[in-house]
């Protein structure tokens, strides 16, 4: 049942987000007990992403308020979800019971003792802040109790960072990045510190290495925009079949920009001015490309007749072959998807609401639509045909999403091709500016890295 639900979650996630990239799978141990510590920007979606990405049976911890609904409580307990009573959810915060999570801790320790995998969000709750929230000590205390009480000597604490391009917007990108593990066999707390506090600090450092952290939402938006522009400078134009570059490229550059910002804080006035002028040039070239409806990553495409004919033949052939399947998928899923998105954007209180509500409503509406359609087909044509029809529905939906994304990308590429054919000077101007910007960005990064390297040598 877990495998089935995991597969369904994967399909639902891929329907909402156009690309989910997972990095660092080689860091997941196969047989050792595993405590997953994950940032929590997107409510229920975060648990679904981790359960889908990690190829092990994951025991999930969740806030106890979710169990207030009797039906939800039955389903969650049946799935093995462990309730955690958060201090912020208690009605009488002045008289908190220190043993309120005793059963939850016991369930986690027992699962780890069976060499299982447990997921916990050490921030304590989901939030919309652009940075990792201060971590609670619960994850660290669970790990230490598993060792001291459960005898789980070979426990691994594994940080996983979730980064969303826009968590509230459908057909955007997601990065699931698995960080450096903490091997509890070799980890030791400093003698001057409390063990739980020291381990929490270690978890915090490793989570920050696989997440993006900014002082404000404006800083986050600016860094992501600059990262996308710089990625277009440094990466080759993606093939149409890829649709676009992996989000890991943008996230890595955004992380480097954060480091550059910290270095600029102590840089010389001349270097700071150079960096500011460079940012203005990046914004200016991006603005020019946007005004001409050109993607920066397409500036270097060939505009020869042979390239255009090859592009046209390839994309037309794909439309002829896959187009009917995609249309079939769109026709069968338009109504349930439309209804789910209406539910998703109704009465939004948090940026995490649209994705969570859309996925839950989508699963319900799609399941209902599948049941009705399959029943009708089976009654008319027989059980065999009805089963084949049911199998074709999710495959057609996948084809529809893939082809829609590819068609959108191909349309932009074709528009850029025509624009550059008509105005070769525009391509030459953009290409020249991008070439200069590329070298200037790399030179600035090297200049900022030199003092740090010299300090390390000393």
C-alpha positions, 0 to 999 in steps of 0.5 A: 500500500505504501508503494502504491501511495508513493507512486500516486504521490509521484504522479501528482507531484509531476502533474503540478510541478514541471520538473523535480530534480533530485541531487545526491541520491548516492548519499542515502545509505541502503541499510543503516537506520536513517533520520531525515531532517528536512526544511519545511517551506511547503506544508504537506508537499514537503513530506510527499517530495521526500517520500517520493524521492527517498527509495526507502519506507519513510515514517513521517512525523506530523503536527498533532492538530492534523489528527483532530479530524476523525477521518484524517486521524484514521487515515494518518494512523493507518499510514503510520504517521506519528503525531507530534504535539508542538508547543505553539499548538498547546492551549495552555502554553504556561503549563506545557507537559514535558512528556507530551511527546513521549509516545512519539519519541518512543515510536521514532526510537523503535523505528530506528532500532528496526533500521527504519527511516524517519522524517522530521522537520526540525523547524517545527512548522511550515512557513513562508520565510525566505530563510531557514527558521531557528531549529528546534532540538527535537530531531537532535534529541530523537537521534541521541535517544535512539543511540542511548536508549535504543542502542542504534549505534550506526544511526545516520542523520541526513539533511535534505534541502527543498528549494522551490522556484515558486512553490505556489505556481503550477508547472514550476521547478523543484530541487530536492538536494541531499546533503552531507550525512552526519554519521553518529558513530563518529560524531561527538559533541564538544565537551563545553556544550549540551549534546542536543544543542551541539547536534542541532547546530550541526544539523542547522549548518548542513541544512543551510548548505542545501537551502537558499537563505535570504534576509528578506523576500525582496532579497530572495526574488532579486537573487533568484532573478540574477541567478537565472540571468547568470545561468543563461550566461554560463550554460549552453542553450538547452535542447528543446527536448530538455525543455529547460535547464535543471533548477539545480543550476539556478540554485547553485548560482543563487547560493554563490551569489549569497556568498559573493554578497557576504564577501562584498560586505568587507570588500573595497569601495572600488570592488563594491562599485564594480559589482553594482555596475555589473548587476545593473548591466545584468538587469539591463540585458535581461530587460532588453531580451524581455522586451524583444520576447527573447530568452537569454539562453536562446541568444546563441542559437543558429539562425541558418536555414538548415537549422530552421528546417531541421527544427521544424521537421523534428517538432512537426514529427513529434506533434504528429506522433504524440499530439493525438495522445496529448490531446486525449490526455487534455480532454480527459483531464481538463475538467478535474484539473480545472476544478482542482486549481479553482479549489487551490486558489480559494481563500489562500492564507499561505503560499503553501496553500495552492499546491497542497490544496490543488494536489489533494483536490486533484487526486480526489477529482481525478480519481472520481473522473477515472472511476466514472469514465472507466465504469462507463467504458467497461459497461459498454465494451467490457472489463478488458477494454475498461481496464485498458482505458483506465491504464491509458488515462495517466499515460495520456496525462503525462504525454499532455504535460510533456508535450505542452511544456515542449510546445511552449518551449519550441514556440519561444525558440521559433519566435526567437529564430524569426526575430534574429533572422529579421534583425541579425544586429539584435542577436549580435548585440545581445551575444556581445553583451552576454560574452562580456558579462560572462567574463566580467562575472567570472573575473569579479568572482575570482577577485573576491575569492583571492583575499579569502584564499590568501587568508587561508594560506596565512 
